Amino acid sequence: MKKRAPRKLKLRMKLTDMTKLDFNYDELTILGMLVRGATDAEIAQHLDWELKVTNNFMRKLKRKAGYANRTQLAVWWWTQTRNVAA
């Protein structure tokens, strides 16, 4: 049996100027926790919110930044904040 080469994860990054997006404090908190790998339930518990509220914020953030899933959003935010800190 042939061994397959590991599949590479392809993320289509959308280049967005961070200054054009206006995030409030809660959104920044969610993005920070998302980059650290927190689940929606952990974010909700940290912010003392219902899970549904966190899900709505996550959906809003993905739409605002133009990404389809939370992984793409987390990678984008990590690269944006990494570039600012450097």
PyRosetta script that sets phi, psi and omega in degrees:
from pyrosetta import init, pose_from_sequence

init()
pose = pose_from_sequence("MKKRAPRKLKLRMKLTDMTKLDFNYDELTILGMLVRGATDAEIAQHLDWELKVTNNFMRKLKRKAGYANRTQLAVWWWTQTRNVAA")
pose.set_psi(1, 130.9)
pose.set_omega(1, -179.0)
pose.set_phi(2, -75.8)
pose.set_psi(2, 141.4)
pose.set_omega(2, 174.7)
pose.set_phi(3, -87.7)
pose.set_psi(3, 134.7)
pose.set_omega(3, 177.7)
pose.set_phi(4, -85.7)
pose.set_psi(4, 145.6)
pose.set_omega(4, 173.0)
pose.set_phi(5, -71.2)
pose.set_psi(5, 143.1)
pose.set_omega(5, 179.3)
pose.set_phi(6, -60.8)
pose.set_psi(6, 139.4)
pose.set_omega(6, 179.7)
pose.set_phi(7, -75.1)
pose.set_psi(7, 136.5)
pose.set_omega(7, 178.3)
pose.set_phi(8, -88.3)
pose.set_psi(8, 137.2)
pose.set_omega(8, 178.1)
pose.set_phi(9, -77.6)
pose.set_psi(9, 122.2)
pose.set_omega(9, 179.7)
pose.set_phi(10, -106.5)
pose.set_psi(10, 117.9)
pose.set_omega(10, 175.6)
pose.set_phi(11, -113.1)
pose.set_psi(11, 125.5)
pose.set_omega(11, 176.7)
pose.set_phi(12, -86.5)
pose.set_psi(12, 107.5)
pose.set_omega(12, -177.3)
pose.set_phi(13, -87.3)
pose.set_psi(13, 134.6)
pose.set_omega(13, 176.3)
pose.set_phi(14, -100.6)
pose.set_psi(14, 121.4)
pose.set_omega(14, -178.9)
pose.set_phi(15, -79.4)
pose.set_psi(15, 113.3)
pose.set_omega(15, -178.4)
pose.set_phi(16, -127.1)
pose.set_psi(16, 134.8)
pose.set_omega(16, 175.9)
pose.set_phi(17, -74.4)
pose.set_psi(17, 118.9)
pose.set_omega(17, -175.1)
pose.set_phi(18, -61.6)
pose.set_psi(18, -27.7)
pose.set_omega(18, -177.0)
pose.set_phi(19, -70.4)
pose.set_psi(19, -19.9)
pose.set_omega(19, 179.8)
pose.set_phi(20, -79.8)
pose.set_psi(20, -16.2)
pose.set_omega(20, -179.0)
pose.set_phi(21, -98.6)
pose.set_psi(21, 135.2)
pose.set_omega(21, -178.0)
pose.set_phi(22, -110.5)
pose.set_psi(22, 107.5)
pose.set_omega(22, -179.1)
pose.set_phi(23, -104.1)
pose.set_psi(23, 139.7)
pose.set_omega(23, 174.8)
pose.set_phi(24, -89.6)
pose.set_psi(24, 177.2)
pose.set_omega(24, -175.1)
pose.set_phi(25, -59.3)
pose.set_psi(25, -44.1)
pose.set_omega(25, -179.7)
pose.set_phi(26, -62.8)
pose.set_psi(26, -41.6)
pose.set_omega(26, 179.3)
pose.set_phi(27, -64.3)
pose.set_psi(27, -41.0)
pose.set_omega(27, 177.7)
pose.set_phi(28, -64.4)
pose.set_psi(28, -38.7)
pose.set_omega(28, 177.0)
pose.set_phi(29, -62.9)
pose.set_psi(29, -45.1)
pose.set_omega(29, 179.6)
pose.set_phi(30, -62.6)
pose.set_psi(30, -44.7)
pose.set_omega(30, 179.9)
pose.set_phi(31, -61.8)
pose.set_psi(31, -41.4)
pose.set_omega(31, 178.4)
pose.set_phi(32, -62.7)
pose.set_psi(32, -42.9)
pose.set_omega(32, 179.3)
pose.set_phi(33, -70.5)
pose.set_psi(33, -34.7)
pose.set_omega(33, 178.8)
pose.set_phi(34, -62.8)
pose.set_psi(34, -42.3)
pose.set_omega(34, 178.7)
pose.set_phi(35, -63.2)
pose.set_psi(35, -32.6)
pose.set_omega(35, 179.1)
pose.set_phi(36, -80.3)
pose.set_psi(36, -2.5)
pose.set_omega(36, 175.0)
pose.set_phi(37, 93.7)
pose.set_psi(37, 16.7)
pose.set_omega(37, -179.6)
pose.set_phi(38, -72.5)
pose.set_psi(38, 144.9)
pose.set_omega(38, 175.7)
pose.set_phi(39, -82.3)
pose.set_psi(39, 168.2)
pose.set_omega(39, 177.2)
pose.set_phi(40, -60.3)
pose.set_psi(40, -37.9)
pose.set_omega(40, -180.0)
pose.set_phi(41, -65.1)
pose.set_psi(41, -40.3)
pose.set_omega(41, 178.8)
pose.set_phi(42, -67.3)
pose.set_psi(42, -39.2)
pose.set_omega(42, 177.7)
pose.set_phi(43, -64.1)
pose.set_psi(43, -44.5)
pose.set_omega(43, 179.3)
pose.set_phi(44, -60.8)
pose.set_psi(44, -42.8)
pose.set_omega(44, -180.0)
pose.set_phi(45, -65.1)
pose.set_psi(45, -42.4)
pose.set_omega(45, -179.6)
pose.set_phi(46, -62.8)
pose.set_psi(46, -40.2)
pose.set_omega(46, -178.1)
pose.set_phi(47, -89.9)
pose.set_psi(47, -0.8)
pose.set_omega(47, -178.2)
pose.set_phi(48, 57.4)
pose.set_psi(48, 49.1)
pose.set_omega(48, 179.4)
pose.set_phi(49, -117.6)
pose.set_psi(49, 165.4)
pose.set_omega(49, 168.6)
pose.set_phi(50, -74.4)
pose.set_psi(50, 152.1)
pose.set_omega(50, 179.9)
pose.set_phi(51, -60.2)
pose.set_psi(51, -35.7)
pose.set_omega(51, -179.2)
pose.set_phi(52, -62.7)
pose.set_psi(52, -37.6)
pose.set_omega(52, 178.5)
pose.set_phi(53, -64.4)
pose.set_psi(53, -43.7)
pose.set_omega(53, 178.6)
pose.set_phi(54, -62.8)
pose.set_psi(54, -42.4)
pose.set_omega(54, 177.9)
pose.set_phi(55, -60.9)
pose.set_psi(55, -40.3)
pose.set_omega(55, 178.3)
pose.set_phi(56, -65.2)
pose.set_psi(56, -41.8)
pose.set_omega(56, 177.1)
pose.set_phi(57, -63.0)
pose.set_psi(57, -40.9)
pose.set_omega(57, -180.0)
pose.set_phi(58, -63.1)
pose.set_psi(58, -43.8)
pose.set_omega(58, 178.3)
pose.set_phi(59, -61.8)
pose.set_psi(59, -42.1)
pose.set_omega(59, 179.4)
pose.set_phi(60, -64.0)
pose.set_psi(60, -42.1)
pose.set_omega(60, 179.3)
pose.set_phi(61, -64.5)
pose.set_psi(61, -43.3)
pose.set_omega(61, 179.1)
pose.set_phi(62, -61.9)
pose.set_psi(62, -42.4)
pose.set_omega(62, 179.7)
pose.set_phi(63, -66.2)
pose.set_psi(63, -42.8)
pose.set_omega(63, -177.6)
pose.set_phi(64, -62.6)
pose.set_psi(64, -41.9)
pose.set_omega(64, -178.5)
pose.set_phi(65, -86.9)
pose.set_psi(65, -15.6)
pose.set_omega(65, 176.3)
pose.set_phi(66, 87.3)
pose.set_psi(66, 32.3)
pose.set_omega(66, 179.8)
pose.set_phi(67, -118.6)
pose.set_psi(67, 156.0)
pose.set_omega(67, -174.7)
pose.set_phi(68, -89.2)
pose.set_psi(68, -26.6)
pose.set_omega(68, -177.4)
pose.set_phi(69, -141.4)
pose.set_psi(69, 168.8)
pose.set_omega(69, -174.5)
pose.set_phi(70, -69.7)
pose.set_psi(70, -28.0)
pose.set_omega(70, 178.0)
pose.set_phi(71, -66.1)
pose.set_psi(71, -46.4)
pose.set_omega(71, 178.0)
pose.set_phi(72, -61.8)
pose.set_psi(72, -41.3)
pose.set_omega(72, 178.9)
pose.set_phi(73, -62.4)
pose.set_psi(73, -44.3)
pose.set_omega(73, -179.7)
pose.set_phi(74, -64.8)
pose.set_psi(74, -43.2)
pose.set_omega(74, 179.2)
pose.set_phi(75, -64.3)
pose.set_psi(75, -43.6)
pose.set_omega(75, 178.5)
pose.set_phi(76, -60.6)
pose.set_psi(76, -47.3)
pose.set_omega(76, -178.0)
pose.set_phi(77, -64.9)
pose.set_psi(77, -38.7)
pose.set_omega(77, 178.6)
pose.set_phi(78, -62.4)
pose.set_psi(78, -43.9)
pose.set_omega(78, 179.9)
pose.set_phi(79, -67.7)
pose.set_psi(79, -36.4)
pose.set_omega(79, 178.9)
pose.set_phi(80, -65.5)
pose.set_psi(80, -44.7)
pose.set_omega(80, -177.2)
pose.set_phi(81, -75.3)
pose.set_psi(81, -30.8)
pose.set_omega(81, 177.6)
pose.set_phi(82, -65.7)
pose.set_psi(82, -41.6)
pose.set_omega(82, -179.6)
pose.set_phi(83, -68.2)
pose.set_psi(83, -32.5)
pose.set_omega(83, 179.6)
pose.set_phi(84, -71.9)
pose.set_psi(84, -39.7)
pose.set_omega(84, -176.3)
pose.set_phi(85, -72.3)
pose.set_psi(85, -25.7)
pose.set_omega(85, -176.1)
pose.set_phi(86, -76.3)
pose.dump_pdb("model.pdb")
